[in-house]
Amino acid sequence: MFLTQPEIAPTRVTAILQAAEAAGRAVPPAFPLDATVAVNPFLGQSDTDLAATAARLARVAGVRITRERSDYTAAIAEGRILDDDLTAALSASTAPGKPADLAALKAALGSVGAAPAALPTVADLAAAATGTDWPEIIARTLGLWAAGHFDRGQALWTPAPGQRAFAAWRAWAVHDLTPELAGLGGFSAHVAGCPDTPERAILRAADALGLTPEAAETAFHRLLMDLGGWAQHARWLLWQAELSGATEATLTDLLAIRLVWEEALLRHAESAVGGQWQATVAAHAVLPEPTADQVIDAILQEAAERAHQRRLAAELSGTAGMPDAEAGRPALQAAFCIDVRSEVFRRALEAQDPSIETIGFAGFFGLPVTHCGHGSDLVEALLPVLLTPGLAATSHLEPKAEADARIGARTARAWGRFRQAAVSSFAFVEAVGPLYGGKLGRDALGLETAAASPEPAPRFVPGLDAEAKAATAAAVLNAMSMAEGHARLVLLLGHGANVRNNPHESAYHCGACGGYTGEVSARLLAQLLNDPETRAGLPAQGIELPADTHFVAGLHDTTTDVITLYEDVPAPEHKSDIARAKKWLAAAGISARTERALALPGATPQSIADRACNWAEIRPEWGLAGCAAFVAAPRDATRRVDLGGRSFLHSYDWRADQGFGTLELIITAPVVVASWISLQYYGSSVAPEVFGGGNKLIHNVVGGMGVVEGNGGRLRPGLPWQTVHDGTKLVHEPLRLSVLIEAPRDAIIDILARHDAVRALFDNGWLHLLALEHGQIVARYRPGLAWEETMPPRSLAA
């Protein structure tokens, strides 16, 4: 990412550039709006614990990353957090200077220090000294340039296209008079005289600012955090490049740009702020250490999570969901994504008939595929962002139909550009605007239908040969713990969210499908499993599918709880089975809507579908708000247990997992993706000013990358406030994810020992790991590849 010029590589130079590299890696990526996926905002801090991360982020962003102390004390007073939870959390803490005992911890609850404040930038100091809001001026001018430079197709014109960001910004900034008009005389000349590479600009500015190698990393991190979502977008560009083994230097460019501003402002106001800045540099040179308050808040957060685990353990009695020994072949099996919203629908569907079984698996159904939709050459990566694709698919039709579809798409884009362009938008309103009155009225009243035409049936390209079909199908069925016991009818149900006028729509779609819906993946797998060549080759793979088993794909609309089935492969002999399944699905949808309506402000079971069509609705659904647990176990462990739509449920039977390859895949992929989701909701709840998407009511989309509040400034990453808050209180309880796995503990430890990055999440407390036996929690993972018994164990072999 940060490229060192050979001629400027003495030891100090190398150290400064390494500090810039480390600061960039501490910034999380922000994915663009067309394929938004949840991102762990603490991705760059997973090698430290919560208290240490709190100290660093207080320094570089001025935020608290736990809830207000009063929230914890209220939970203690109400009995939601018990003394046992506090004692256990205190015992687990390894922080020096922690309270000596429970009494000392409780005594400290009422004494809260000052709110965290970031170390000031030169812009902050200059603003205080001159009365000019330099941080806001920087945010506005840099945001205006960045919106054009990084545009992904929304703008009609972009400045200096094709140039590296630093060069493009210099070409812009030398003609931007805003800083000069605000009082920063000579800024254009200062920019013009900058070194011609961002690396040299970083080094010159570091010298001018007096940044030592010891101070540089958190000083650079502070400046990148000051850029908000623009730095996170640059981090995404690097993420994407590294997936293909390349690199990307936009983070370097943005840091250089921000340092050019600091350098200019220090020259401008040095007499007034020089001493304060030297003190700030000295503070940056000292490693951030948690304060007593940050240690106590980390302990209280741990206690809140243990309280949730205690309640969860009480629900998982180990017997409530045990299967009926006399149960025969299921009448229906339905495989859902592990998304927490599926938990509500799965319970509702299973309640329709005891012969119904549901299965949980990541919504891309194990197919690492890219896809080109009908009438488009856009390549959609329908897989978790942690993985690289290995298959390709298309929904393209014959050339004439594709040509017609492309003409229609181009016409729609041209019409949209005409409506939005600066030159023609007023003429559009004058001439055509009144015709939109009816549409606006219908949209405002939620009278527009929400249905969309289904994509033509996708297919693999190039086509798979018979051996590849069987091998792929066997790998998926084994990973889904579906190698035997198949019903006559098996549904493969992806999910997506049908919402209107919501720039964050893809965030409601399937994270396992890269922010797209799960329709294509489900349809591809159903076709594959129904294919005669696949069926003929499965016995050689050790799987015997009954001849009468038929697979049907579907899409679960999580906003309306309506399921659409795609009967791509005709099956007249299963007509009655499919008709019965549709009745069960419709009844389950009513039940799920009734449950969800209780939590949606102003909703009724009957109005939920209308809310999905209403372009003014800011809370069409709660998404994954409330997510708190991940369970990898047979469905029997959780069947008929109401988990409140807060748990990712992954079907897994360790007895059928030879060599524990499936367990390794679960721990290193779905668990990590779920942790990203959990921690994004956590960060958007506890630190919305830095990690949240802001207020939906004043959002404006910028370049297809993200949103700003109002008419410019910093790009906002993360989730909008209305996604986690109902207007009076948080609806998402900020908890780090509790991962419950039913498997031999030695196998779990062996996997963690071979995956350092995943182990760090557990060792540093970003995830909790609990072992299940027969559906009951029996042990807790402790840092250092160890277990702590929580109840007398029973042998998994029993």
NORGI-V550710 format. One record per backbone hydrogen bond with DSSP energy under -1.0 kcal/mol. CO is the residue of the C=O (numbers start at 1). NH is the residue of the N-H. If there is no record, write none. Layout:
# NORGI-V550710
co/nh
CO/NH
CO/NH
This chain:
# NORGI-V550710
co/nh
5/8
10/14
11/15
12/16
13/17
14/18
15/19
16/20
17/21
18/22
19/23
20/24
21/25
24/27
32/35
40/43
42/45
45/48
49/53
50/54
51/55
52/56
53/57
54/58
55/59
56/60
57/61
59/119
68/71
68/72
69/73
70/74
71/75
72/76
73/77
74/78
75/80
75/81
76/79
82/86
83/87
84/88
85/89
86/90
87/91
88/92
89/93
95/98
101/105
102/106
103/107
104/108
106/109
108/111
121/125
122/126
123/127
124/128
125/129
126/130
127/131
132/134
133/137
134/138
135/139
136/140
137/141
138/142
139/143
140/144
141/145
142/146
143/147
145/149
146/150
160/163
164/168
165/169
166/170
167/171
168/172
169/173
170/174
172/175
177/181
178/182
179/184
180/183
183/185
184/187
186/190
187/191
188/192
189/193
191/194
197/201
198/202
199/203
200/204
201/205
202/206
203/207
204/208
205/209
206/211
207/210
212/216
215/219
216/220
217/221
218/222
219/223
220/224
221/225
222/226
225/228
227/230
228/232
229/233
230/234
231/235
232/30
232/236
233/237
234/238
235/239
236/240
237/241
238/242
239/243
241/244
241/246
242/245
249/253
250/254
251/255
252/256
253/257
254/258
255/259
256/260
257/261
258/262
259/263
260/264
261/265
262/266
263/267
264/268
265/269
269/273
270/274
273/277
274/278
275/279
276/280
277/281
278/282
279/283
280/284
281/285
283/286
291/295
292/296
293/297
294/298
295/299
296/300
297/301
298/302
299/303
300/304
301/305
302/306
303/307
304/308
305/309
306/310
307/311
308/312
309/313
310/314
311/315
312/316
315/317
319/322
324/327
332/357
333/491
334/359
335/493
336/361
339/342
341/345
342/346
343/347
344/348
345/349
346/350
347/351
349/352
353/356
355/331
355/332
357/334
359/336
360/651
362/365
364/367
367/369
368/390
368/391
369/382
370/393
371/380
372/395
373/376
380/371
381/383
384/387
391/370
392/461
393/372
394/459
398/402
399/403
400/404
401/405
402/406
403/407
404/408
405/409
406/410
407/411
408/412
409/413
410/414
411/415
412/416
413/417
414/418
415/419
416/420
417/421
421/425
424/428
425/429
426/430
427/431
428/432
428/433
432/435
433/436
434/437
436/440
437/441
438/442
439/443
440/444
441/445
442/447
443/446
459/394
465/469
466/470
467/471
468/472
469/473
470/474
471/475
472/476
473/477
474/478
475/479
476/480
477/482
478/481
488/550
489/333
490/552
491/335
492/554
494/556
495/518
496/558
502/505
504/507
505/508
510/513
510/515
511/514
516/510
518/522
519/523
520/524
521/525
522/526
523/527
524/528
525/529
526/530
531/535
532/536
533/537
534/538
538/541
538/543
539/542
546/549
550/490
552/492
553/566
554/494
555/564
556/496
557/561
562/557
564/555
566/568
571/574
572/575
574/578
575/579
576/580
577/581
578/582
579/583
580/584
581/585
582/586
583/587
584/588
585/589
586/590
587/591
588/592
589/593
590/594
591/595
592/596
593/597
596/599
600/603
604/608
607/611
608/612
614/617
622/625
624/627
628/738
629/648
630/740
631/650
632/742
634/637
635/638
635/639
638/641
643/646
646/628
646/629
648/631
650/633
653/656
654/657
657/660
660/664
661/665
662/666
663/667
664/668
665/669
666/671
669/673
670/674
671/675
672/676
673/677
674/678
675/679
676/680
677/681
678/682
679/683
680/684
681/685
682/686
683/687
687/690
687/691
688/692
694/721
695/698
696/699
698/710
700/708
702/705
702/706
703/152
704/33
706/702
707/716
708/700
715/229
719/693
720/723
721/724
721/725
724/731
724/732
729/726
737/768
738/630
739/770
740/632
741/772
744/748
745/749
746/750
747/751
748/752
749/753
752/755
755/759
756/760
758/762
759/763
760/764
761/766
761/767
762/765
768/739
769/781
770/741
771/778
771/779
773/776
776/773
778/790
778/791
779/771
780/788
782/786
786/782
788/780
795/798
